[in-house]
């Protein structure tokens, strides 16, 4: 069977899954939060909730630049999927002198552990392997598009890169092993994925954060959510919200064939941010007094 036919079948099945995954009723998440004051403050402007793998240097430079240009503006960083991992890792790292204007972070649908998450993507269940293939080919295409710089002779010699191994890589771990971990100076893939995972930095997070995941996420199985559940139960200023349905960054609501144009996630973020801002500014005032 040709690749085109397989792709067409996969697109059809994904479309059907998307329709079946639309919730006709407003969703009510489960909350994991030790700090009840933080929870109540965050939910103050969101009553409908209560009622029904990486480098952080670029992120740091961007935030410093924003803070410099808008010194009176408070910043809440929001990361989606692996962007959520990046935000959490950044807030848990000690090597950055973060701008004081960064008052909170939000992570949505991240896997927390790059090593385990990558292993999950190697399975065919929920078409994870197909997603991994598409992701691998996209990254590979980006590398080859800039081959003159990324695979120049001096670069290949400096990092011991073998171009044919990069081109023939069929999965993300193979591509990371052939290229990414080498140019980042890691001895092996395990060391690289461990360094990339926010799970190993999360206990150092002192900035208020909200984490959101769904239990039916095809890319992030439920066992990867256990660490964040336990973390939210044991630390102040941390809220973890878990929904039964939502998929990976979907959270659609509405009709069976056509979901509402504004998803649950869009509405939720708009209503959560004023509460977390108020909580953070209140903490800043208390600190200033003492």
N, C-alpha and C positions, 0 to 999 in steps of 0.2 A: 504494500500500500504506500502511495507516495506521501511525501511530507505535506503537500498541499491539502490532500484529502484528510490526513490526520489533524492538521491545523483547523480545517473547516469543522470537523467533528468536535474538536475541543472547544472551539468558539461557541458552537451550538449548545454544548453541554453546560458551559460556563454561563451562557445567557439564561438557560433554564434554571440553573442553580441560583442565579441572581433573582429571578422572579419568585422562586420558592422561598428565598431568604428574606423577602420583604415582609416586615411586620405590619399588620393592619392596625395595631393598637400601640399607644405610647408605651415605651419600654421603661421598666423600673430596674435600675441597677442594684447590685449588692454592694454595700459599702464596707471597706476594711479600713478602720481608722482608730488609732489609740487616743488621739487628741480630740475630744468631743467639742471643745471650744473652736478649734480649727474647722471641724466638720460643719458646725452650726453656722459659722461665719461664711464659709464657702457657699453653703446652701441658702444663705439669706436671700440671694437674688435669683435662686433657681428652685422654686418650690415644686415645680413639676417633677423634679428628680426624686424628691422625697415622697411625693404623692404617688403617683402611679409606680554593624561590625567595624572605634575608629579614631581618626585624627580630629582633634578639637582646635587645632591652631587657627584654621580659617574662621571658625565660629568665634573664637576669642578676638581676632583682629576685627571682624565685622562688628561685634558688640562694643568694642572699644571705640571704633569709628562712630557708631551711632551715639554713644554716650558723649563723645567729644562735640558732636554737632548739635545734639539735643540734650544738654546737661540737666534740664529740669524734667525730663521725661523718664518715667519708670518703665522698665522692660520686663515682660513675662515671656520666656522662651518656650515655644511650642514645637515639638518634634513628632513627626509621623513615621511609624514603622522603624527602620534603622535610624531615622532622624531622632526618634525618641531615645534610642540607645545613646546617641551622640550627646543629646542634651543632658541626660542623666550622668553620663561619664564626665562631661565637662564640669557639672556642678559638684561632682565627687572628687575631682582631681585637686591636688594641692599645689601643682606647679604653676597655675595661672593666678595672677593678681586680678581677679575679676572686678569689673566696674561695679561700684556701689549701686548703680541704677538698676542692675539686674536683681529683681526682688523675688522671682518665683519661676518655676518651670512646669511644663505640662508634657507628658509622654503618652502617645496614643499607639496602641497595637504593636508594641515592640516585643521582641522575644527574650531580652535580658541576657541570654547566654548564647553567644555566637557559635560556640563549638557544638552545643546540643542542637541549636536551631538549624545549623548547616546539615547535621546528620539527619534531621527530620526531613529536610528538603530532598534528600536522596531517595525517599520512598515515593511510590506511585500513588498512594492514598490521597484523595482530594486533589489529584493532578499536581501534587507538589513538584514532582520530577519535571513536568512540563514547564512549570513556572521557573524552576532552576535552570532549565535549558535556555529559556528565553532570556533570563537575566545574564547567564554566562555569555551568550552570543552577543548581547548588547554591550557588555563590558569589553569583550574581545574586539568587537567592531570599533569601539572607541580607541582602544590601544593601537589597532592597526591603522586607523584613520590618521593618527599622529605618529606613525611609525618612524618618520624621519627624526623625531626628537626622542620619543620614548624607547625606541629600539635602535638608536644610533650605535655605531660600532664601539665608541668609547663607553657608552652606557652598558652595553652588553658585556663588555670586558670588565667594567667596574663591579657589576653586580652578578656576574657569572650567569647571564641570561642565555637560554637556548631558545631561539626563535621558533623552531619547529615544535617544541613542547608547548609553547604558548598558543600557537595556531591550532594544534591538535587537541587542546584541552576540551573535554566534553562536559565537565561539571565545574561549578564554582570552586570547590576545593582544589581541583587539578589546576585551574587557572591561578588561584591564589598561591599555590605551591610553586608554580612555574614562574610567576611574575611578582605578585603583590607583596608577599612576605619577604622576597629577596630585596626589592627596592626599598623596603622599610627596615632592612637589616635585622630580620628575625631568623634564628637558626632553623626553626621548623614551624609547621602549620599550627600545632597545638599552642606553642608560645605566642604566635601571632593572634590567634582567635581569643586566647585568654586575655591578652592585652586589649583587644578590641571590645570586650564585653563589659558593659556597665555593672554587671553583677559583682565584679571584684572592686568596684569603687563606690557602690551605692551606700554602704554603711558610713561613708564619710560625707554624705550629702547633709548639709545643714540648712540649705535654702528650702523654703516650703515648696512642695511638689504635689501634683495630682497625676495619677497614673490611670489610664483607661484601657481595658482589654475586653474582648468578647470570648465566650467559651466555645463558640463554633468557628473560631478563626482557623481556616484551613492550613495556614502557614505557622501558626503558633499554638500547638496543642496544650491541653490543660495542665499537664505536668510541668510545663515551663512557667506557669503562673504561680506556683506554690511559693517560690522565694519572695515575690513581691507581696503576696498575701501576708506572709509572716512578717515582712519588713514593716508594712503599714500598721500592723497590730502592735508593733513594739517601739515605734518612734513617733514623737510629736511632730506636728506640722506636715504630716504625710497623709494623703488620702488615696486609696485605691478603689476604683469603681469597676465592677465586673458585670457584664451583661450576658444573658443567655444567648442572644442573637446579635449579629452585627457583621460577621465575617471579618475580612481583613480590610479595615478602613471603609466599610460599607455603611452599616447602621441605617439602612433604608427603612422608610415607613410609607404607608399609604396603600394604594390599590395593588391587586395581584399582578396586573400586567404593567402598570405604570406607577412607580413610587412617587412620593412627594418630591418636588424639586429641591426642597430644603430638608436635608437629612437630620436625624436625631443628633448626630455629632455636631453639626453646624449650630443648631439651636442651643445645645448644651454648653459649648465653648463660650458663646456670647453671654450666657447667664452665669457661668462659673467665674469668669474673669473679674467682674466687679467685686465679688465676695473675697476672692483670694487677694486682690489688690488692697481692699480695706483691711484685711487681716494683717498683711505685711506692713502696711503703713502704720497700723496701730502698734505693732511690735517695735518698729523703728522709733516711734515716739516714746514708748516705754524705756527703750534702751538709752535714748537721749536724756531722759529724766534721771536715770540712775548713773 
